[in-house]
């Protein structure tokens, strides 16, 4: 062994603490320390249960705010949040009939794969009211639990301005024994037509 190798074996910390190492590692550590940001959590998604806007089970629209050009269409998903043992529902939604027009209502994904699902809707364009009815008609699946989309509303903006899309007090959830499930919170959708 030559003397250099012996020195390395005798005092390995000396090489780690040498000025050459500090010149390369220290600036890198300083850069890493100041370049990293600690993320802050933002709960602006209406489907975040942690947002504490309302108690659950609840009904919300997702997205809750949409911007569209006049003549353009938007999709608002009707969501049930943190529901347990949902077997049937009546959902009533009001929209601004002077600024929005309903194009279609489609079944949401919450009941996908369910046997014998009944999905019916009625639209009254003179009042701007949509009634959606869902229920299971026997089969293997008789209820769902969790958070999911019950329906998708496709609306067209007919004039500019802000329009609210809201749930009414006529909304109901029921379990497989037809017992009511209390809906503790209602979100609101906003369509901003430009």
C-alpha positions in Angstrom: 0.0 0.0 0.0 1.2 3.5 -0.7 1.0 6.2 1.9 -2.0 7.9 0.3 -4.1 4.7 0.7 -3.0 4.2 4.2 -4.1 7.7 5.1 -7.5 7.1 3.7 -7.9 4.0 5.7 -6.6 5.6 8.9 -8.9 8.6 8.8 -11.9 8.3 6.4 -13.8 11.2 8.0 -10.9 13.6 7.1 -11.8 13.1 3.4 -15.4 13.8 4.0 -14.7 17.0 5.9 -12.2 18.3 3.4 -12.8 21.8 1.8 -13.1 20.2 -1.6 -16.2 18.3 -0.5 -17.8 21.4 1.0 -17.3 23.4 -2.2 -19.4 20.8 -4.1 -21.9 19.5 -1.6 -22.7 22.6 0.5 -24.0 24.8 -2.3 -26.1 21.9 -3.5 -27.6 21.4 -0.1 -28.3 25.1 0.2 -30.0 25.1 -3.3 -32.0 22.1 -2.4 -33.1 23.6 0.9 -34.3 26.9 -0.5 -35.7 25.4 -3.8 -38.1 23.1 -2.0 -41.5 24.5 -1.1 -43.7 22.9 1.5 -47.0 22.3 -0.2 -50.1 23.8 1.3 -53.4 21.9 0.9 -56.2 23.6 -1.0 -59.7 22.2 -0.7 -61.5 24.0 -3.5 -62.8 20.8 -5.1 -66.5 20.4 -4.1 -65.9 16.6 -3.8 -63.3 17.0 -1.1 -65.0 15.9 2.1 -62.3 17.8 4.1 -63.5 21.1 2.7 -66.0 21.4 5.6 -68.4 23.5 3.6 -71.3 21.3 4.6 -72.1 18.0 6.4 -72.6 14.8 4.6 -74.4 13.0 3.1 -74.7 15.9 0.6 -75.4 16.7 -3.0 -73.0 18.8 -5.0 -72.3 19.7 -8.6 -69.0 19.0 -10.2 -67.5 21.1 -11.4 -69.2 23.7 -9.3 -68.3 26.7 -11.5 -68.0 26.6 -15.3 -67.2 29.4 -17.8 -68.6 29.0 -21.3 -69.2 31.1 -24.4 -72.8 31.9 -25.3 -74.1 29.1 -27.4 -71.7 26.6 -25.9 -72.6 23.7 -23.8 -71.4 22.5 -20.4 -71.8 19.4 -18.3 -72.6 19.5 -14.6 -72.4 16.2 -12.8 -74.9 15.6 -10.0 -72.9 14.0 -7.1 -74.0 12.3 -4.0 -71.3 12.6 -1.3 -70.6 10.2 1.5 -73.9 8.4 1.2 -74.6 5.0 2.8 -77.0 2.4 1.4 -78.6 4.5 -1.3 -81.3 2.6 -3.1 -83.4 5.3 -4.7 -83.5 9.1 -5.2 -85.6 12.0 -6.4 -83.4 14.9 -7.4 -84.9 18.2 -8.2 -82.7 20.9 -9.8 -83.6 24.5 -10.7 -81.7 26.4 -13.5 -82.1 29.9 -14.9 -84.5 29.3 -17.8 -83.7 32.8 -19.2 -80.0 32.0 -19.6 -79.7 28.2 -19.8 -81.4 25.5 -21.8 -81.2 21.8 -20.9 -80.0 19.6 -23.7 -79.9 16.2 -22.0 -79.7 14.3 -18.8 -77.7 11.1 -18.6 -77.2 8.4 -16.0 -74.2 9.0 -13.8 -71.5 6.4 -13.0 -72.5 5.8 -9.4 -75.0 3.1 -10.5 -72.9 1.7 -13.4 -73.0 -2.0 -13.6 -76.2 -2.2 -11.5 -78.9 -4.6 -12.5 -82.4 -3.3 -13.2 -81.8 0.4 -12.5 -84.7 2.8 -13.2 -83.5 6.2 -14.4 -86.2 8.7 -15.4 -86.0 12.5 -15.8 -88.5 15.2 -16.6 -87.6 18.8 -17.7 -90.0 21.7 -17.4 -88.4 24.5 -19.5 -91.1 27.0 -18.6 -90.0 26.9 -14.9 -86.4 25.7 -15.3 -87.0 22.6 -13.2 -85.5 19.2 -13.7 -86.8 16.1 -11.8 -84.6 13.0 -11.8 -85.7 9.7 -10.4 -83.5 6.7 -9.7 -84.4 3.3 -8.2 -83.3 -0.3 -8.2 -85.9 -2.9 -9.4 -84.7 -6.0 -7.7 -81.6 -7.9 -8.9 -78.3 -8.5 -7.2 -77.5 -4.9 -6.6 -80.0 -3.0 -4.4 -77.9 -0.1 -3.0 -74.7 1.8 -3.4 -72.5 3.6 -0.9 -69.8 6.2 -1.1 -69.4 9.2 -3.4 -70.5 9.1 -7.0 -72.2 10.8 -9.9 -75.9 10.2 -10.0 -76.6 12.1 -13.3 -75.0 14.4 -15.8 -76.8 17.5 -16.9 -75.8 19.0 -20.3 -76.8 22.7 -20.5 -76.4 25.3 -23.2 -75.8 29.0 -22.4 -78.4 31.0 -24.3 -77.4 34.5 -23.0 -74.4 36.0 -21.2 -74.2 36.4 -17.4 -73.9 34.3 -14.3 -76.6 31.6 -13.7 -77.0 29.4 -10.6 -78.0 25.8 -10.8 -79.4 24.7 -7.4 -81.0 21.7 -5.7 -84.4 22.2 -4.2 -85.8 21.0 -0.9 -87.8 18.3 -2.7 -84.6 16.2 -3.1 -84.8 12.8 -1.4 -82.6 9.8 -0.8 -84.0 6.4 0.3 -82.4 3.1 1.5 -83.5 -0.4 0.3 -86.4 -0.4 2.9 -87.6 2.9 1.6 -86.5 4.8 4.7 -85.5 8.4 4.0 -81.8 9.2 4.2 -81.2 12.8 5.4 -79.4 15.0 3.0 -77.4 17.4 5.2 -75.8 19.7 2.6 -76.5 21.1 -0.8 -73.9 22.6 -3.1 -74.6 25.0 -5.9 -73.4 25.2 -9.5 -72.6 28.4 -11.3 -72.5 28.8 -15.1 -70.7 31.9 -16.3 -71.6 32.6 -19.9 -69.5 35.2 -21.8 
